[in-house]
Amino acid sequence: MIKVGVIGAIGKMGAQVVKAVIEDKELELCCAVDKFRIGENVYQEIAIEGDIKKALELNKPDIVVDFTQPSTIFDNIQIYLDTKTKAVIGTTGLSNMQLQEIEKKSKETSVGIIIAPNFSIGAILMMKFAAMASKYFSNAEIIEFHHNQKKDAPSGTSIKTAQLMIQNNDNFKLGNCAETETIKGARGGNYEEDNKGNIQIHAVRMPGFVASQEVIFGADGQILKIHHDTINRECYMSGVILAIKHLYKNNNFIYGLENIL
Ligand SMILES: NC(=O)c1ccc[n+]([C@@H]2O[C@H](COP(=O)([O-])OP(=O)(O)OC[C@H]3O[C@@H](n4cnc5c(N)ncnc54)[C@H](O)[C@@H]3O)[C@@H](O)[C@H]2O)c1
């Protein structure tokens, strides 16, 4: 049995992970951590603990799954690396610099870390299709839609999509005229790497959405739209379980679920 700890265990994603781990015959829920409802049982005798480091030292999970919040995820990962606990990270909001630092430390310490901005197969395919289409279109923008409790913008998925698209095309604003925003932010945020890319990302936040994304490509006389909708959070669980099982047998650093599919 693989001993799994869930960090952020009573959150929207964490609660789904707790359920998915309990239901999987190869996994055993060994601890659950959150900032709230400490002491309450989430499953049988597993009570919510409030201190990540203490919970890891006490319960010694083989792997933790972290769905917490962008403001603490970098510090949480330092704890996983320091305590030599392999970790599957779903929490978004890490900067490129932080990702590089985590990759370096993960390799130095041989503590496997999988970070995936999106665990759903449909979203992974959407990103792959968008990267593929980028070879053939010179103009593209991304619109991402989420519920209004999401703390970071734009989404980790939209950033990852832009990163994959840029690998196939380094200027998406071919032919655009000089632009002036009458209302600041009207054109969204510009994603670029070393002055390359130029992909506008627009973030919509409102009740009703779980997570959706549309990548729009334009050329003379035609528009291509690649759209993905997340209907509920169960769609992420097969990806999370796959990541846990992959990491149990490996010690590498992986960014993006597509690398283990
Ligand atoms: N990778 C993916 O496929 C994917 C999918 C959906 C959401 N997310 C991301 O996952 C994260 C969580 O999303 P959510 O909707 O479940 O949020 P949420 O607010 O419902 O849950 C977060 C939980 O983490 C707890 N928490 C926060 N900081 C903590 C800490 N330092 N220690 C312990 N517990 C802590 C909170 O109390 C809360 O219960 C967000 O960054 C979100 O963008 C990723």
The ligand as a Tripos MOL2 file, in Angstrom:
@<TRIPOS>MOLECULE
LIG
   44    48     1     0     0
SMALL
NO_CHARGES

@<TRIPOS>ATOM
      1 N1         -3.7990   21.2070  -10.8960 N.am      1 LIG1
      2 C1         -5.1170   21.1040  -11.0780 C.2       1 LIG1
      3 O1         -5.6090   20.2880  -11.8790 O.2       1 LIG1
      4 C2         -6.0140   21.9940  -10.2620 C.ar      1 LIG1
      5 C3         -7.4040   21.8740  -10.3470 C.ar      1 LIG1
      6 C4         -8.1900   22.6940   -9.5450 C.ar      1 LIG1
      7 C5         -7.6030   23.5810   -8.6700 C.ar      1 LIG1
      8 N2         -6.2460   23.6820   -8.6260 N.ar      1 LIG1
      9 C6         -5.5420   24.5640   -7.6960 C.3       1 LIG1
     10 O2         -5.5100   23.9260   -6.4250 O.3       1 LIG1
     11 C7         -5.4530   24.9070   -5.3840 C.3       1 LIG1
     12 C8         -6.5670   24.6380   -4.3740 C.3       1 LIG1
     13 O3         -7.8110   24.8150   -5.0180 O.3       1 LIG1
     14 P1         -9.1940   24.5960   -4.2350 P.3       1 LIG1
     15 O4        -10.2710   25.0220   -5.1700 O.co2     1 LIG1
     16 O5         -9.2400   23.2370   -3.6520 O.co2     1 LIG1
     17 O6         -9.0350   25.6740   -3.0670 O.3       1 LIG1
     18 P2         -9.7640   25.7120   -1.6420 P.3       1 LIG1
     19 O7         -9.5980   27.1040   -1.1440 O.co2     1 LIG1
     20 O8        -11.1310   25.1350   -1.7350 O.co2     1 LIG1
     21 O9         -8.8850   24.7090   -0.7490 O.3       1 LIG1
     22 C9         -7.6170   24.9820   -0.2680 C.3       1 LIG1
     23 C10        -7.4810   24.3270    1.1000 C.3       1 LIG1
     24 O10        -6.1120   24.4100    1.5130 O.3       1 LIG1
     25 C11        -6.0660   24.8190    2.8730 C.3       1 LIG1
     26 N3         -4.7670   25.4630    3.0810 N.ar      1 LIG1
     27 C12        -4.3120   26.6270    2.5750 C.ar      1 LIG1
     28 N4         -3.0470   26.8660    2.9500 N.ar      1 LIG1
     29 C13        -2.6750   25.8060    3.7180 C.ar      1 LIG1
     30 C14        -1.4870   25.4500    4.3950 C.ar      1 LIG1
     31 N5         -0.4150   26.2270    4.3720 N.pl3     1 LIG1
     32 N6         -1.4630   24.2930    5.0890 N.ar      1 LIG1
     33 C15        -2.5500   23.4790    5.1250 C.ar      1 LIG1
     34 N7         -3.7120   23.7620    4.4890 N.ar      1 LIG1
     35 C16        -3.7720   24.9060    3.7950 C.ar      1 LIG1
     36 C17        -7.2610   25.7500    3.0300 C.3       1 LIG1
     37 O11        -7.6520   25.8820    4.3870 O.3       1 LIG1
     38 C18        -8.3190   25.0400    2.1710 C.3       1 LIG1
     39 O12        -9.0490   24.0820    2.9120 O.3       1 LIG1
     40 C19        -5.5380   26.2640   -6.1030 C.3       1 LIG1
     41 O13        -4.2490   26.7670   -6.3000 O.3       1 LIG1
     42 C20        -6.1820   25.9000   -7.4360 C.3       1 LIG1
     43 O14        -5.8690   26.8130   -8.4610 O.3       1 LIG1
     44 C21        -5.4550   22.9150   -9.4060 C.ar      1 LIG1
@<TRIPOS>BOND
     1     1     2 1
     2     2     3 2
     3     2     4 1
     4     4     5 ar
     5     4    44 ar
     6     5     6 ar
     7     6     7 ar
     8     7     8 ar
     9     8     9 1
    10     8    44 ar
    11     9    10 1
    12     9    42 1
    13    10    11 1
    14    11    12 1
    15    11    40 1
    16    12    13 1
    17    13    14 1
    18    14    15 2
    19    14    16 1
    20    14    17 1
    21    17    18 1
    22    18    19 2
    23    18    20 1
    24    18    21 1
    25    21    22 1
    26    22    23 1
    27    23    24 1
    28    23    38 1
    29    24    25 1
    30    25    26 1
    31    25    36 1
    32    26    27 ar
    33    26    35 ar
    34    27    28 ar
    35    28    29 ar
    36    29    30 ar
    37    29    35 ar
    38    30    31 1
    39    30    32 ar
    40    32    33 ar
    41    33    34 ar
    42    34    35 ar
    43    36    37 1
    44    36    38 1
    45    38    39 1
    46    40    41 1
    47    40    42 1
    48    42    43 1
@<TRIPOS>SUBSTRUCTURE
     1 LIG1         1 GROUP 0 **** ****
